[in-house]
Structures are given as C-alpha cells and as structure tokens.
C-alpha cells in the first residue's frame, strides 16, 4: 500500500495527504482551481501545534487535475463532500483497480451502509445514499473500508491546512471482520502520526458521530450561530435532544445502538466552545451542504422502519428550504 491518492484536498484530505507523504508514502492529490495551483507551486502547508507553539511545515505532493494521469492506486482516500461524489465517479474510475482499497473519510452515512449481509434493512435502496445506484457500482463494498474522523481541521487558504484539535481516526471493515488489509492500513495511518482505533463495529461508530452532528450542523447553517450559542438557548437545546432521541431509536433498530444520553453527548460538544461546524463553513463559502448524508438519510431510514420522525422532519424541512433558496441544495 505505497501508492495513495487523496481525492478532495480540503482540510481533512489535505491533512491526510501531508501526513502520509511525510511518512514516506507515494502520495498524489486530485484537486482543482486555486488549491491545485497552490499544491503544484509549493505543496501542502501544514500547521500544527507542537509543544504549545504553532509549527508550519511545507510538504510536497504530486497534485493533478485529471486523475487519469495517476493510474490505478493501492489506496484511494475519498475526503470530499458527499454531494460532490456522484459527479466525480468518472475520475475515480481511473484510480480504482481490482485490488484498490477505498477509504471513505467523509461525513454522514456512506453509500455502503446497508450493503453488507446480515445487517437490518440489507439491500434497501435509499435515494439519499445512492440516488441511482451509481455509487455502489463504481465503489464496490468489497473494496471499501469505513472511516470515522474525530478531529477538527480547517483550510484558512488554498493549500494550507491547520489542525485545530483532535487526531483520531476509527477504521473498520464494513462487515466488522478482521483482515490483513485492515491491520496494514491501520499501521500506515499510525506511521503518519494519527491515533488509529480499529473497530469491529464501524457502522455503529459512523452512526454515533452522525447522531452528534446531525443537529449542530444544520442548526448552525440555519442560524449562523456557533455551537456554544446553540447550546445556550434552552428551546434550541431541547429541540436538538428531541432530534437525537429519534435518531437513537432508529439506530437501535438498524444494529447501531447508542448507550450515551443526548445530554451527555451535548456536554462533550459544549467543551468544543465556539465551534463553527462544517455545514456553517460551507454556507459561508457558498458551497453545497451535506444535508442528505446527515439528515435526509435518517428520515428515509425511519420511513423504511415505519417509525415517525416529527422532529427530524422539521429540521430537514427548514434546512432544505433555507439551502434551496441559496442554491446550496438539490433534492436527492
């Protein structure tokens, strides 16, 4: 697993690319626009805190606009926003061979979530995950590895990545199995200075992160407020907990139980202070929001289970109208 391509050179993708290149891997990045220009001219500028002080390192990587220039890779890391994934499938085809491992370091519920045998709702088609089935055809679940990113990073300018807090990645096979490729990938990421946990319940880990993100992200987008202000408002806080209760009940029905209370999860979020969520940042930048992968999919799963989701419905409807009027969302 020496040839690694990162598709999506934002904060998370840029961090992964820079760290993996520093560890000696042959890393390529597919990018465009100002980001491509910055990477080609000087590489990725990585800003991290070391012993209480900010350190800046510039890491050269190979950056291209056309994935066809790279050819088949050993590992393909997907770190782009979910709405962009369908449109880049023709590019991804040049990077994927029969032995390529696909690591999806993305927000929300992935396209393969109900693809593995013996999971509740196995084989169900949810338009929010894969509208026309193209993702499942182009990105085989047998070659896919689940990933949950627990860190906060930002791109203050093209080609510059700043790691704000956290350093943890959770990876696992979609079916929860042990495998040699899972152990090898974990070691590669550890050599790149990440804290890596191997999970045999990666679906549950994905659902747990979604459970914490699916309220703060859209509400911050709607209001323009940081996390602390959202939690400080009693009525909004209560609404968040009601949404989380519905999502937790759904999780229990699909094999992704959550033991923690919503209040305890919110207490963790409060420790992050004036958090500017990724969806808020997308709205401010005029970029499409990841509403389907974070909220629409939960509603659709509830429908499949005949479970009412009145609070999720309100959150989804309000955010959808808000984003549609700004050209930031198109219905799944």
Buried (B, 14 or more C-beta within 10 A) or exposed (E): BEBBBBBBBBBBBBBBBBBBBBBEBBBBBBBEEEBBBBBBEEBBBBBBEEEEEEEEEEBEBBBBEEBEEBEBBBBBBBBBBBBBBBEBBEBBEBBBEEEBBBBBBBBBBBBBBBBBEEBBBEEBBBEBBBBEEEBBEBBBBEBBBBBBBBBBBBBEEBBBBBBBEEBEBBBBBBBBEEEEBBEBBBEBBEBBEBEBBBBEBBBBBBBBBBBBBBBBBBBBBBBEBBBBBBBEBEEBBEBBBBBBBBBBBBBEBBBBBBEBEBEEBBEEBBEBEEBBBBBBBBBEEEBBBBBBBBBBBBBBBBEBBEBEBEBBBEBBEBBBEBBEEEEBBEEB
